């Protein structure tokens, strides 16, 4: 009886001569895990002072011919054992063309891949045989890229992944070919941790099982839901972390209840008071949970993770027939579902970015309407409105603001697509724009926009402003609606915001302020606006630490009501009255002159735009 032991860097024989393993090591390298589904075999003991994972005892023919065939027999039981090793080609086929693009490959992409590592430029590169290395922050044209590639080859890595960001990688490709290492380019918009989760899920899936002809295609969530429903024995739904229903099973004769019917109709889990606690319980563990429902059928539920990242959950209706075997089957399905959810999310992200590019073109070039309309799935003459969302920066942290804006774009895209179809959302210079086709009655989207802003502010924990532009007749006028939305955002930025409440407005609600703002921007280039009372009073206040400008503006905004102005200024009415009289004396003007009042109000209202240097 011979035992075998596998670590992350080599095979080790227990009770057998190491030379017997040479053909295995030459052919298979050192996989991350060795699967030997032996029935009745006993695990071998871990060798002293060796880190690794014990595998089953087995008699293995060291000269076995090919991967995946029978590698040996246990003489007294006649049990066959198989070994499954992931290769680069399998990863590329599972992920599709979006996340990774092969630049050059050793052995035609049939190189083994045992794992993945995100490289930290300031840390030494650890040896990891047959692994894929993510070159974070390394430019392909830099000297560091060539040095890292050489170090990776020496450390046993088979693949190096870069992001090109528009740079040529031709020299690095040549260096990779000489070093015998595969070079790949990652999608520039995909986060490294997301790519790592994708690759790790593929490795786990190919190591766990060999897909047969009946296995659902990677990313086909509806086929996966049907497969889980058949395996577990109950109607199944697959949800994302926001309780959106991504897919559901359609097998006949499986009982369902009203909650499932309503959820499928809206592709959203019905909002119930108990949802918060229930989903926290499911998402907080990888174990299968069982829930009862006084108004419906019980459920089995399990969360789906890729590493520490929550991808969603699977829910199965229990009509009283699901036992321990069903729980085990659902637990196994959750592990398989991770790869499918990641792949589906990646495909959705790619399609979303394509629609965003189309929307950017429409907003920048209205003449392209006949080209972009079919890509958006809209009639060129459809009435639309453009909504705009922006996060309000705090403490001047530009990086945090940019990250929050990207998350806001994802959130807006998800909600808009779920309610009104996939017509496009785009993040442009920090502002998220959404194209909203109006119905036959030209219904208002004000409530919908406010709801998105409220949810976004709750999720991001940062103030959010939201604006809705005018309804326009035709996609060629979408740019005009966007301009309205931009002006509304400017108006909101100048108004004091309530804590914990997003600032939301439509162009009709702030049209007077928006018009005044646009007029002041047009007048800003007029030299006369830099002269006169307003700029002179502001300069005097700065030099003498007085508050005449604020007092006069508050007084004019209060319709010349001394009592109201003093309350807003939090001063005694006599103090307010004295300041106004003293300002008239110092600057030699009279508020009784209507033209003087109007020009002064405009100059004070728009702040320092008209202040003389």
C-alpha positions in Angstrom: 0.0 0.0 0.0 1.5 3.4 -1.0 0.4 6.8 0.2 0.8 10.1 -1.6 1.0 13.6 -0.2 0.6 16.9 -2.1 1.7 20.4 -1.0 1.3 23.7 -2.9 4.8 23.3 -4.3 5.4 19.6 -4.8 4.3 15.9 -4.5 5.6 13.9 -1.7 5.5 10.1 -1.5 4.8 8.3 1.7 6.0 4.7 1.8 6.9 4.8 -1.9 10.1 5.6 -3.8 10.2 9.3 -4.9 11.5 8.2 -8.4 8.0 6.7 -9.0 6.6 10.2 -9.0 8.9 11.8 -11.6 6.6 11.2 -14.6 3.7 12.7 -12.6 5.7 15.8 -11.8 6.9 16.3 -15.3 3.5 15.9 -16.8 1.3 17.7 -14.2 3.5 20.0 -12.3 2.2 20.6 -8.8 -1.5 21.2 -8.7 -3.2 23.1 -6.0 -5.2 20.1 -5.0 -5.1 16.4 -5.9 -8.6 14.8 -6.1 -8.7 11.1 -5.5 -12.3 10.0 -5.0 -11.4 6.7 -3.3 -14.2 4.7 -1.8 -13.2 3.1 1.5 -9.6 4.3 1.3 -7.9 5.8 4.4 -6.1 9.1 4.6 -2.4 9.0 5.1 -0.7 10.8 7.9 0.9 14.1 7.4 4.7 13.9 7.3 6.5 15.6 10.1 7.4 19.3 9.6 5.7 19.4 6.2 2.8 21.8 5.4 0.3 20.2 3.0 -3.0 18.5 2.5 -3.2 14.7 3.1 -4.8 12.7 0.3 -6.2 9.2 0.1 -4.0 6.1 0.1 -3.8 4.6 -3.3 -1.7 2.4 -5.6 -0.9 4.7 -8.5 1.0 3.8 -11.7 3.7 6.4 -12.0 3.9 6.0 -15.7 0.2 6.7 -16.3 -0.4 8.1 -19.8 -2.6 11.1 -19.6 -4.4 13.5 -17.3 -7.9 12.4 -16.3 -7.4 8.7 -17.0 -7.3 6.0 -14.3 -4.1 6.6 -12.4 -4.1 3.4 -10.5 -6.0 0.8 -8.6 -6.2 -0.2 -5.0 -5.6 -3.9 -5.4 -8.0 -5.2 -2.8 -10.9 -2.9 -3.8 -10.4 -2.2 -7.5 -11.2 1.5 -7.0 -10.1 3.9 -9.8 -8.6 7.3 -9.0 -8.5 10.4 -11.1 -6.5 13.6 -10.9 -7.8 16.9 -12.3 -5.4 19.8 -12.9 -6.6 23.2 -14.1 -4.9 24.6 -17.2 -4.9 28.2 -18.6 -7.1 27.2 -21.6 -9.8 26.1 -19.2 -9.7 29.4 -17.3 -9.9 31.4 -20.6 -12.8 29.3 -21.9 -14.7 29.5 -18.6 -14.3 33.3 -18.3 -15.0 34.2 -21.9 -13.2 37.0 -23.8 -14.0 39.9 -21.5 -11.8 39.6 -18.4 -8.5 38.3 -19.8 -6.9 38.5 -23.2 -4.0 36.2 -24.1 -1.0 38.0 -25.5 1.4 35.1 -25.6 1.3 31.6 -24.2 3.6 28.8 -23.6 2.5 25.4 -25.0 -0.6 26.8 -26.6 -2.3 27.8 -23.4 -2.1 24.3 -22.0 0.1 25.3 -19.1 -1.0 24.3 -15.6 -2.4 27.0 -13.3 -2.5 26.1 -9.6 -3.5 29.4 -8.1 -3.4 33.1 -8.3 -1.6 35.8 -6.4 -2.0 39.6 -6.4 1.5 41.1 -6.5 2.4 43.8 -3.9 5.2 45.9 -5.5 6.8 46.7 -2.1 6.8 43.0 -0.9 9.2 40.2 -2.0 7.7 37.8 -4.6 7.0 34.5 -2.9 7.7 31.2 -4.9 4.5 29.7 -6.1 4.8 27.0 -8.7 2.4 27.1 -11.7 0.5 30.1 -10.3 -0.9 33.2 -12.1 0.6 36.5 -11.0 -1.4 39.8 -11.1 1.0 42.7 -11.8 -0.9 45.4 -9.9 0.4 48.9 -10.7 3.0 47.8 -13.1 3.2 49.6 -16.5 3.9 47.2 -19.4 6.5 49.5 -20.9 8.4 50.0 -17.7 11.7 48.3 -16.6 9.8 47.0 -13.5 7.5 45.0 -15.7 10.4 43.2 -17.4 12.1 42.6 -14.1 8.9 41.2 -12.5 8.4 38.9 -15.4 11.9 37.4 -15.0 11.4 37.1 -11.3 8.0 35.4 -11.8 9.5 32.8 -14.2 12.3 32.0 -11.7 9.8 31.7 -8.9 7.7 29.1 -10.8 4.8 31.2 -12.0 3.4 30.2 -15.4 1.3 33.3 -16.1 1.7 37.1 -15.7 -1.3 39.4 -16.0 -1.0 43.1 -16.7 -3.2 46.1 -17.6 -2.1 48.0 -20.6 -4.0 51.3 -20.2 -3.3 52.2 -23.8 0.5 51.3 -23.7 2.2 48.9 -26.1 3.1 45.6 -24.6 5.1 44.3 -27.6 8.5 44.3 -25.9 7.0 42.6 -22.8 5.4 40.0 -25.0 8.9 39.2 -26.5 10.4 39.0 -23.1 7.6 36.7 -21.9 8.2 34.4 -24.9 11.9 34.2 -24.2 11.2 33.4 -20.5 8.6 30.8 -21.3 5.9 32.4 -19.3 2.3 33.2 -20.5 1.4 36.9 -20.7 -2.2 38.1 -20.4 -3.9 41.5 -20.4 -6.7 42.2 -18.0 -9.8 44.3 -18.7 -8.7 47.8 -17.5 -12.1 48.5 -15.9 -12.2 45.3 -13.9 -10.9 45.5 -10.3 -8.0 43.2 -9.5 -9.8 41.7 -6.5 -12.8 40.9 -8.8 -10.4 39.2 -11.4 -8.8 37.3 -8.6 -12.2 36.0 -7.4 -13.1 35.0 -10.9 -9.9 33.0 -11.5 -10.0 31.4 -8.0 -13.6 30.3 -8.6 -12.6 28.7 -12.0 -9.8 26.9 -10.3 -12.0 25.6 -7.5 -14.7 24.5 -10.0 -12.4 22.7 -12.4 -10.7 21.0 -9.4 -14.0 20.0 -7.9 -15.6 18.3 -10.9 -15.3 17.6 -14.6 -18.1 19.3 -16.5 -20.2 17.0 -18.5 -22.3 17.7 -21.5 -25.3 18.3 -19.2 -23.6 20.9 -17.0 -25.0 24.4 -17.4 -22.9 26.8 -19.3 -20.9 29.1 -17.1 -22.9 32.3 -16.5 -26.2 30.8 -17.6 -28.0 31.5 -14.3 -31.4 30.2 -15.4 -29.9 26.9 -16.4 -28.1 26.8 -13.1 -31.4 27.5 -11.2 -33.0 24.6 -13.0 -30.1 22.3 -12.3 -30.2 23.3 -8.6 -34.0 22.8 -8.4 -33.6 19.3 -9.9 -30.7 18.4 -7.6 -32.2 19.8 -4.4 -35.8 19.1 -5.1 -37.5 22.5 -4.8 -38.3 25.7 -6.8 -35.1 27.8 -6.8 -34.3 31.5 -7.1 -30.8 33.0 -7.4 -30.5 36.6 -5.9 -27.8 39.2 -5.8 -26.8 41.0 -2.5 -29.5 43.7 -3.1 -32.3 41.1 -3.1 -32.8 41.3 -6.9 -33.8 38.0 -8.4 -31.3 37.2 -11.1 -32.8 33.9 -12.2 -35.4 31.3 -11.2 -36.2 27.7 -12.0 -39.0 26.7 -14.3 -39.3 23.0 -13.6 -42.9 21.7 -13.5 -44.7 20.2 -10.5 -42.6 22.0 -7.9 -44.8 23.9 -5.4 -44.4 27.7 -5.0 -46.2 30.3 -3.0 -47.3 33.9 -3.4 -44.0 35.5 -2.3 -42.2 33.6 -5.0 -44.8 34.7 -7.6 -44.6 38.3 -6.7 -40.8 38.2 -6.6 -40.6 36.7 -10.1 -43.1 39.2 -11.5 -40.9 42.2 -10.3 -37.6 40.4 -10.3 -37.2 41.8 -6.8 -37.8 40.1 -3.4 -41.0 41.6 -1.9 -40.1 44.1 0.9 -41.1 42.7 4.3 -40.2 43.9 7.8 -38.3 40.7 8.6 -36.1 40.9 5.5 -33.2 42.8 7.1 -32.6 40.4 9.9 -33.2 37.3 7.7 -30.7 38.4 5.0 -28.1 39.3 7.5 -28.3 35.8 8.9 -28.0 34.2 5.5 -25.2 36.5 4.2 -23.2 36.2 7.4 -22.5 32.5 7.0 -21.8 29.9 4.3 -24.0 27.3 6.0 -27.4 26.4 4.7 -30.2 28.0 6.7 -33.8 26.9 7.0 -36.6 29.4 7.5 -40.3 29.0 8.2 -42.9 31.4 6.9 -46.4 31.6 8.6 -47.9 33.0 5.4 -46.1 30.8 2.9 -43.9 27.8 2.4 -40.6 27.2 4.3 -37.3 28.0 2.5 -33.7 26.7 2.4 -31.2 29.4 1.8 -27.4 29.7 1.4 -25.1 32.5 0.6 -22.7 32.5 -2.3 -19.2 33.8 -1.8 -16.0 34.2 -3.8 -13.4 34.4 -1.1 -14.6 37.1 1.3 -16.8 38.8 -1.4 -20.6 38.2 -1.1 -22.0 37.4 -4.6 -25.6 36.6 -3.7 -27.7 33.8 -2.3 -29.8 30.8 -3.4 -33.3 30.1 -2.1 -35.2 26.9 -2.4 -38.9 26.4 -1.6 -39.4 23.5 0.8 -42.8 21.8 0.4 -42.0 19.5 3.3 -39.9 17.1 1.3 -36.4 18.5 1.7 -34.2 16.5 4.0 -30.5 16.3 5.0 -29.5 15.2 1.5 -31.2 18.3 0.1 -29.2 20.5 2.5 -26.0 18.9 1.5 -26.9 19.3 -2.2 -27.6 23.0 -1.8 -24.3 23.5 0.1 -22.5 21.9 -2.9 -24.5 24.0 -5.3 -23.5 27.2 -3.6 -19.8 26.5 -4.2 -20.5 25.8 -7.9 -22.7 28.9 -8.2 -19.9 31.3 -7.3 -18.2 30.9 -10.7 -21.5 31.3 -12.5 -22.4 34.5 -10.6 -19.0 36.0 -11.2 -19.1 35.1 -14.9 -22.7 36.5 -15.3 -21.7 39.7 -13.4 -18.6 40.1 -15.6 -20.7 39.7 -18.8 -23.3 42.2 -17.4 -20.5 44.7 -16.5 -19.1 44.5 -20.0 -22.5 45.1 -21.6 -23.2 47.9 -19.1 -19.9 49.6 -20.1 -20.8 49.3 -23.8 -24.1 51.0 -23.1 -22.4 53.7 -21.1 -20.1 54.4 -24.1 -23.1 54.7 -26.4 -24.8 57.1 -23.9 -21.6 59.2 -23.7 -21.7 59.5 -27.5 -25.3 60.5 -27.6 -24.9 63.2 -25.0 -21.7 64.6 -26.7 -22.9 64.3 -30.3 -26.7 64.6 -30.9 -26.2 64.1 -34.6 -25.3 60.4 -33.9 -28.8 59.6 -32.8 -29.6 57.3 -35.7 -26.5 55.3 -35.0 -26.8 55.0 -31.2 -30.6 54.6 -30.9 -30.6 50.9 -32.1 -27.8 50.2 -29.7 -29.8 51.6 -26.8 -32.9 49.7 -28.0 -34.9 52.9 -28.4 -36.8 54.7 -31.1 -35.0 57.9 -32.1 -38.2 59.9 -31.6 -39.0 58.6 -28.1 -39.4 61.2 -25.3 -36.7 61.0 -22.7 -35.3 62.8 -19.6 -31.8 62.7 -18.3 -31.2 62.2 -14.5 -27.9 63.2 -13.0 -26.4 62.0 -9.7 -23.2 63.2 -7.9 -21.6 62.5 -4.6 -20.6 65.5 -2.4 -16.9 65.3 -1.6 -15.8 65.5 2.0 -12.5 66.8 3.3 -11.0 67.1 -0.1 -10.3 63.4 -0.4 -10.3 63.0 -4.2 -9.5 59.3 -4.2 -12.4 58.4 -1.9 -14.7 60.6 -3.9 -13.8 58.9 -7.2 -14.3 55.5 -5.6 -17.7 56.6 -4.3 -18.7 58.0 -7.7 -17.8 54.6 -9.3 -20.0 52.8 -6.7 -22.7 55.3 -7.3 -22.6 54.6 -11.0 -23.0 50.8 -10.4 -25.9 51.4 -8.0 -27.7 53.8 -10.4 -27.2 51.3 -13.3 -28.7 48.4 -11.3 -31.8 50.3 -10.2 -32.5 52.0 -13.6 -32.0 48.7 -15.5 -34.3 46.8 -13.0 -37.1 49.4 -13.4 -36.9 50.9 -16.9 -34.7 48.6 -19.0 -31.1 48.7 -20.1 -31.0 52.0 -21.9 -27.7 53.3 -20.5 -26.0 54.9 -17.5 -22.7 56.6 -17.7 -20.1 58.1 -15.3 -18.8 61.3 -17.0 -16.3 63.5 -15.1 -17.7 62.5 -11.7 -21.4 62.7 -12.5 -23.6 59.7 -13.2 -26.1 60.2 -15.9 -29.1 58.0 -16.6 -31.3 58.0 -19.7 -35.0 57.6 -18.8 -37.5 57.0 -21.6 -40.8 58.7 -20.7 -44.2 56.9 -21.1 -47.1 58.0 -23.2 -48.3 60.4 -20.5 -44.8 61.8 -19.9 -44.8 60.6 -16.3 -42.5 62.2 -13.8 -39.5 60.3 -12.6 -39.0 62.6 -9.6 -40.0 60.0 -7.0 -37.8 57.4 -8.7 -34.8 59.6 -8.8 -35.3 60.6 -5.2 -35.5 56.9 -4.2 -32.2 56.1 -5.9 -30.6 59.1 -4.2 -31.9 58.0 -0.8 -30.7 54.4 -1.3 -27.3 55.6 -2.6 -26.8 57.9 0.4 -27.6 55.0 2.7 -25.3 52.6 1.0 -22.3 55.0 0.4 -22.7 56.9 3.7 -21.8 60.1 1.8 -24.1 63.0 0.8 -25.7 62.6 -2.7 -27.3 65.2 -4.9 -29.7 64.2 -7.7 -31.2 66.2 -10.5 -33.8 65.6 -13.2 -33.6 67.4 -16.5 -36.5 68.4 -18.7 -38.5 65.9 -20.7 -37.6 66.3 -24.4 -39.2 64.9 -27.5 -36.5 62.8 -29.1 -33.1 61.4 -28.4 -31.4 64.2 -30.4 -32.5 66.5 -27.6 -31.1 64.4 -24.8 -28.1 66.6 -24.5 -30.4 69.6 -23.7 -32.0 67.6 -20.8 -28.5 66.8 -19.6 -27.6 70.5 -19.5 -30.7 71.1 -17.4 -29.7 68.4 -15.0 -26.2 69.9 -14.7 -27.6 73.3 -13.9 -29.9 71.8 -11.2 -26.8 70.1 -9.6 -25.1 73.5 -9.5 -28.1 75.1 -7.8 -28.3 72.3 -5.3 -24.5 72.7 -4.6 -25.1 76.3 -3.5 -28.0 75.5 -1.2 -27.6 74.3 2.4 -28.4 70.6 2.6 -30.2 68.8 5.3 -28.2 66.2 7.2 -28.9 62.6 6.2 -31.3 63.7 3.5 -30.2 63.7 -0.2 -30.8 67.0 -2.1 -33.1 66.3 -5.0 -34.8 68.7 -7.5 -36.1 68.9 -11.0 -35.4 71.7 -13.5 -39.0 72.9 -13.1 -38.6 73.2 -9.3 -35.5 75.4 -9.5 -36.0 77.1 -12.9 -35.7 80.6 -11.5 -32.5 79.9 -9.6 -31.1 77.9 -12.6 -31.9 80.8 -15.0 -30.3 83.3 -12.6 -27.2 81.1 -12.4 -26.9 80.8 -16.1 -27.3 84.6 -16.5 -24.6 85.3 -14.0 -22.3 82.9 -15.8 -23.0 84.7 -19.1 -22.4 88.1 -17.3 -19.2 87.0 -15.6 -17.2 88.1 -18.6 -18.7 91.6 -18.7 -16.2 94.0 -17.1 -19.0 96.2 -15.8 -20.0 93.5 -13.4 -16.6 93.7 -11.8 -17.4 97.3 -10.9 -19.9 99.1 -8.6 -21.3 98.5 -5.2 -21.3 94.7 -4.9 -17.6 94.1 -5.5 -16.6 97.2 -3.5 -18.6 96.1 -0.4 -17.1 92.6 -0.5 -13.6 94.0 -0.7 -14.3 96.4 2.2 -15.6 93.5 4.3 -12.5 91.5 3.8 -10.2 94.4 4.6 -12.2 95.6 7.7 -13.7 92.3 9.0 -17.2 93.7 8.6 -20.4 92.0 7.5 -22.1 94.6 5.3 -22.5 92.3 2.2 -24.1 89.5 4.2 -26.4 91.9 6.0 -27.5 93.7 2.8 -28.1 90.4 0.9 -30.1 88.9 3.8 -32.2 92.1 4.0 -32.9 92.1 0.3 -33.8 88.4 0.4 -36.2 89.1 3.2 -38.1 91.6 1.1 -36.7 94.5 3.1 -38.2 93.1 6.3 -35.9 94.2 9.2 -37.4 91.8 11.7 -37.1 88.8 9.3 -33.5 89.7 8.3 -32.4 90.1 11.9 -33.7 86.7 12.8 -31.8 85.1 9.9 -28.7 87.0 10.9 -29.3 86.2 14.6 -28.7 89.8 15.6 -30.9 92.5 17.2 -33.2 94.5 14.7 -31.4 97.7 15.7 -28.0 96.2 14.8 -29.4 95.1 11.4 -30.9 98.6 10.8 -27.6 100.3 11.8 -25.5 98.2 9.4 -27.8 99.0 6.5 -27.8 102.7 7.3 -24.0 102.7 7.8 -23.5 100.9 4.4 -25.5 103.5 2.6 -23.3 106.2 4.2 -19.9 104.5 3.5 -20.7 103.5 -0.1 -22.9 106.5 -1.0 -26.0 104.7 -2.4 -29.7 104.5 -1.6 -31.8 101.3 -1.5 -34.7 103.4 -2.6 -33.2 103.4 -6.1 -34.8 100.2 -7.7 -32.1 99.8 -10.3 -29.4 100.1 -7.7 -31.2 97.5 -5.5 -31.5 95.0 -8.4 -27.8 95.3 -9.5 -26.6 95.2 -5.9 -28.7 92.1 -5.2 -27.4 90.3 -8.4 -23.8 91.1 -7.5 -24.1 90.0 -3.9 -26.3 87.0 -4.8 -23.6 85.4 -7.0 -20.9 85.7 -4.5 -17.3 86.4 -5.5 -17.8 85.9 -9.2 -18.0 89.7 -9.7 -15.5 90.7 -7.0 -12.8 93.1 -8.3 -9.2 91.8 -7.9 
